[in-house]
């Protein structure tokens, strides 16, 4: 929804459920800050992460839940990326 706004420069959803996605999350956050620094508009990076304690799961089960269930409902990706 935010990607449809005119003032949005960079909108992304990432996850930290494994090493590859954690590295992608770091890159997305860095890119969002670069857009902000260049005053291109607002940026937002949504990060899917776990809370095994509140979920009542082991850490490994919580990571699997994010990978197998949450990413189906909340697809990962860059939703808007203006020219930098």
N, C-alpha and C positions, 0 to 999 in steps of 0.2 A: 504494500500500500504506500509506503514512504517513497518507493522508487518512482511513483507517478508524479510526485511533487516537483515543481520547477526548481526549487531551491536545493534539491538534493544533488550532490556531486558524486558520492560514493556510498552505496548501500550493499552490504554483504551479510551472509549468514555462514558461520563457520562452526567447527566442532573441535573439541580437544580430547576425543575418545581414543586416539592412537597417535603415534609419533608423526606420521605423515600429515594428519589433519592439524596437529598442534603447530607444525612448521607453517602450514598454510594460514592458520589463524594469526601467527606472528606477522606474516607478510601482509595480511589484510589490515591488521591494526596499523602497521607502519604506513601502508598506502593511504589509509584514512587520515592519518596525521599529516601526511604530505599534502593531501587535498585541502585540509584545514589551513595549513601553513601558507599555501598558495592562494587562499581566500577564494576558492572556486565554488563554495557552497558548503552546506553541512554534510557531514559523513556519519554513518552509523554502521557498526559491526556488531551483529548479534552473535553471541557465543553460546553454543549448546554445551553444557557441562553437567557433571554429575553431583549428586549429594547422597552418597550411599547411606549415610547415617539416617537422614530423614526418610529415605526410600525403604529402609529396612533391608538393604542388600549388601552383599560383599562388594568391595571396590571393583573386582573383575566383572561381576554380574551387572553392576551399574554401567560400566563401560560398554558391555554388550547390549544393554537396554538402549543406550543412546544410539549405538550403531544400528541396531536392528529395528527399533521401534520409533524413536524420536525423529530420525532422519527421514522416515517415510512421511510423517506428518509435517515436519518442518524441513523441506529440502535445502541442502547446502548450495551455496553458489553466490556469485556476484549478480545482484539484481539491477544495479545501475552503476555505470562508470563513465563519467564525463571526461572529455579530453583534458589532460593535465598540462 
